[in-house]
Amino acid sequence: MMKMMAVNTRLATLFLLFVCIVEIGYSQILNAGTADSLKLILGQNTFTCVEEEIDLYIDIAKYETNSHEKIVYAQKALDLAKSNDNARSEARAKFLIGQTYSVQGDIDKALEILYDCLRLYKNLGREIGIANVKFELGSIYHREGRYRNALRNFKDAYKLYSLKDNAIGQASALSNIGETFRYLNDFDSALYYFSLSYQAYDAIDYVLGRAYSLGNIGLVYAEINQNDSAENYIRQASEMLEELGDRYPIAVYQTYMADIYKDKGDWNAALGYAHSSLQISEEEGLKEQIRDASLKLSELYHENGDFQRAFGYQSQYIAYRDSINNEDIIRKMADLRMEYEMSKKQVEVDLLQQKRKNQQLIIIGLSIISVLIGILAILTYRNNLARRKTNRLLHKNKEEIEEQRDKLESLNGMKDKFFGIISHDLRTPVNSLQGIAHLLKHHANSKNTEEVDQLTDLVDKSINTLSTLLDNLLNWALTQQGALPYHPQKVALKPVINNALDIFKNAAEAKSIQLKSEVSDDAIAFVDEDSIHSLLRNVINNAVKFTLKKGEVFVTAFRNGEKVEIVISDTGTGMDEYQLKNLFKIDKKKVSKGTSGEKGSGLGMLLCNEIVKLNNGKIRAESEFSKGTKIFIELPAARFS
């Protein structure tokens, strides 16, 4: 039965994915003639209100058969709906655009627009609209092979259709749930939901739906090798479809019936069904089914030993294929031809066998020699390949060793520079604390409380400086070991940036510096939140440190396509060309003091560079001496899901 599963899996799916009756309100077959008529009305421009114009654009988009034109008119409706705050029409237009992108195969755009449409319908509280979007999402996920997502959306659609007593929607959703379970090989669930869909279609007297449900039940039974049940349901479905004049699924079912009777050993019946499938397909001009029926006949005749007919139908199968470059089919074709030619020659071989004994001995001897020569050639060739491969590996290993040596030398140089920076910058706050401690002791003994209070502030600043340096040192060490925690998730940047600015509020007020921000609501990045906190703290700390009194630090963040861009600008001292060029290099640091004598190690910007790389982003700086600095950070934007 595995062959049966391979035949027309895509076609069988066609019987389940019914078009739901959407809230937009049309059940007619879309056609270009209707769209053209509506375009003539549009040209007359006799609208009494903007809502009429929006509705006409939507109707044209619904009936338009050209997908590009459909998007054009739906977009016009969308633009008008947005400019007039018409949320319901905006949702209807987006639904049409999402459907069209899905048909065109642009799945990412389709999903993004449909999820936005879903949000609009939820805000409006329109349950039928939500159900239609859920149904469309389920269909997309089903085609993409994401069956669990498809199942969830189809079930949501069914619940909403049930709440609104939308019978055709309920029946269609049940059919699609059953088909999704079939693709998940959960055949018991598939049979259950197909039975429910049959009952739903029967309740509204929808004969075509009943026929498809019966046919799908038969397909499930065929896949689990319950041939009698499969035959019964497929036969019922075929009879109903014949009365309706829908012969395409009948042609598909006939190939399944051929497999069923082949399993029973009734070759004549199996061939009869396969020929019937081919006849219907030829009468209806169904090229794909002609191809599949020809393949089924070729398989049946081949298994019966009728190689001439098998070869003929195999040739017909290949003629109807879009591509004839498949190696497996070419090999099968060659095997069939060989078997056919061998069967024709067998009689001649039998008659001439006595006369050709000597020739056979010679042929056997030559064959043995040829085989030996071939084996020798293969061994020689393999030996040469192995030797060349060994040489390549040795050469590659040599290059890797040399590259690692160069990296090690570079790392050693960076390590020496790094320890030089840290030893100097750790010494400064420690010495400062030591001096302050002596002064505190002196003033405490003298009971000079005013000086003690001032020295307490200095202790607090020195400890904060030392703490920041140690934090950066720890994070830098973790990045060099590849051990810095990285747990990416959707992160809204507005609260993160506000939090970072609050940390430096007191330091900014001490220098009369204004801290400003402008962060858009859609600035949502897919990053590790803790590391981004550290990144922003370091950059804003530098901005405050090097900004003159009564200056300004301004942070902006906004979404730009698939990226989120953050810009931290200050009106500070800026950097010269050397500092700017080597801002992110540990081996060429030129550390400057802040505008109030603040000290730093230069390690913060190195850490920022590593954090941005960890989060798959980019960082760069623009600066001019005495005219301020801008730090540009680019991070991946969070996707819709």
Order of alpha helices (4+ residues) and beta strands (2+ residues): alpha-alpha-alpha-alpha-alpha-alpha-alpha-alpha-alpha-alpha-alpha-alpha-alpha-alpha-alpha-alpha-alpha-alpha-alpha-alpha-beta-alpha-alpha-beta-beta-alpha-beta-beta-alpha-alpha-beta-beta
